[in-house]
């Protein structure tokens, strides 16, 4: 029997997080669990614009960008996409990349309330709920992560209401594994359809200058082999 690459399925965690939010009221959004602005971002945004460079040979595509989020040397996140020409779309994609880095940072630190993670999410929304629950499961299992996680096929929709943009991309976890913290044992599994997912985030522009775009909503499509595998 194979162990999961992560402590839990990302899509399962996302679904559970949405249930947790169903009864949450807050000052930043409605109290019925719906995400203010997420529907309008999807309905009024033009078809997402593929980022440049998708047709270039893989070996010629540079990683997306460096980040101030540091991870151990045995964890490598590869962003196999190019930056959009539009500065706001580029910033939204930049924020999405750092959101994924921040989730791994929380797992490494074994802290669901990791300050690094908190800087990259909108409070009391599904992206935060997913990330904190994901990290908490890893903490409960005593797992960290090791290996390579590759992101590709990014699409960024138009910025809606001057502050929201939908970002979607593929995630390949075929070379990323859970690792037991106490023993250092790596829980290796074989590549399968479960290794590939298509993620969709609604990113929110910050009010303060020079602050990162933050993840607001999170959705995951599992077993996205046709959409994601080259």
N, C-alpha and C positions, 0 to 999 in steps of 0.2 A: 504494500500500500504506500503510495507516494504521500509525502508531507507537502503542504502548500508552500509555495515560494515565500509567501508572507504569512503572518500569523492568521490572517483571515482574508477572504475574498474582498477586493476593493469595492465591488458593486454591492456585496452584502453589507459591508460596513456603511456604504452610502445610504442604502435603504433603511438601515437601523437608525442612522443619524437623522433622517427625515422624520421618522416616527418620534424620536426624542424631541424634535423641534415643534411638533404639532401643537403642543400646549404652551409654548413659550411666548410670552408677550415681552416686548422691549421697545425702547424709544426709537430704534432705527428701522423698524418695520412693523407690519401688522401682526396681530396676536393669533391669527388663525393658522400659522405655519407656512403661509404663502410668502414668496420672496418678492418684495416690492421692486418693480423694474425689470425682473427677469423675463416675464412674458413679453413686455414691450421690446426688450432687446432682441428676442427671437423673432417677433412678428414684423418689426419695422426695419430691422437690419437688412441690408442687401446681402445677396449670396456671399458667403465668406470668400475673401480674396486669398488664393494660395500665395505663400511667401515665395520670393525669388529663390532660384537655385535648386528647386525640387528636381529639375531634369538633369542636373549635373551629375557626373559619376560620383558614387558615394565617397570614394577615396579623396575627391577634391572638395567635398563639402566640409567647411570648418565647423567646430563646435560653436554653439550659439554665442556665448559670451562668458567672461569670467564673472565671479560673484563674490560678495563679501561673506557669504555663508560658507563656512569651511566644514568639510566632512573628512573622516579618516581616509588614509590613502587607499584602503582596500574597497572603498565605495566610489564608483565612477558613474557620474550622470552625463550622458552624451546627448546634446541637443542638435539633432541632425536637420537643422533648418536655417534659413537665412532671415535676416531682419527685414521687415517691411519698410518701404520708403516713407510711408506716413508715420510721423513721429509718435502720434498717440497710439496707433496700432502697434508700433514697435514697443512702446512702453507697456501696453497691455500684455503682449507676448512675453516681454521681459518679466513682468510680474508673475505670469503663469509659471515660467521656468523656476523662479525663486520660490513659489508656493510648493512645487514638487520637491525642491531641495530642502525647504523648511520642514516638510513632513519627515524626511529621512533624518534631519537634524534632531527633531524631537525624539525619534526612536533611539538615535545614538545617545542622546542625553538622558533617555528613559524618563522623560518629563512631558506629560500631556499639556502642561501649562508653560512649556518652553517659551521664553520671551522672544526668541527668534521667530518661532512659529506664529506667535501672537501678532507680530508686526506685519504679517503677510496675509491676514484674514480679516474680513468684516465681522465684528462680533455678533454672536447669536444668529448666524446664518448657516446654511447647510455646508459650505466649504469649511468653516471652523468646526462644526459638529463632526463632519467626516474625519478631519485631520486629527482632532483630539481623541476621538474614539479609536481610530486606527493606532495611534501611538499608545493609548491605554491598553489595547489588546496585546501589543508587543511587550509592554511592561509586565502585564499579567503573566505572559508566557515566558518571560525572561529571554526574549529574543532581541537581537539587533539585526542589521542587514550587512551583506557583503556581496561584492561582484559589480556587474555593470548593468545599468538601466538605460535604455536608449529610447529617445523621443524623436518622432518624425512626423511628416505630412501635416504640418501645422496650417490651420486656416484661421483668419481673424476677420470677424464681421465689422461693419461700420460702427463707429462710436455713436450711441444713442443717448439723447438728452444731455450730451456733453460729458457723460460720466460712465456709461456702461458699454462694454464690448464683449461679445461672445468669442471665446477662443476654444478651438478643438484641436486635438492632436492624438497621435497614436503612441502607445507605450509598449515597449518590448521588454519583458522581464525574464526572457529565456536564460539570461546569464546572471540573474540576481537571485540570491538565496537568503533564507533566514539563517542566523547563526546563534547558537546558544551562548549566552554571555558567560555563564559559570564554567562551561567546559571548553568553549571555543569551537565546538563541533559545528561544521557547516552542514545544513540539511539540504543536500543536493537533490534535484529532481530533473527529469528529462524534459526537453522542450515539448510543448503540447499546445493545443488551441487555447488553453487557459493562460498561456504566456503573453497573449496579445489582447490589448484593450484599446478602446477609443474613448477618450475623456473629453468632456465638454465643461468649460468653466465660464461663468459670467464674471468678468473682472470689473472692478470699480475704481475709477480715478480718485486719487487722494485729494483732499482739500488743501493740504500743505504742499508747497513746492519742494521738489527734490525728494519726495517720499515715494515709495513704490506703489504701483497699482496693487490692489488687494483682491484676493479671491472671495467672491460672494456666494455663488452657487456651484455645486459640483454634481455631475452626472457621469456614470460609467457604463459603457457597453462592453460586456464580457465576450470573450471568444471572437474577437474582431479580426479573424485571420484574413478574410478577403479584403477588408479595408486597409489593413496595416502591413501585412507581410509583403515584402518586395518580390 
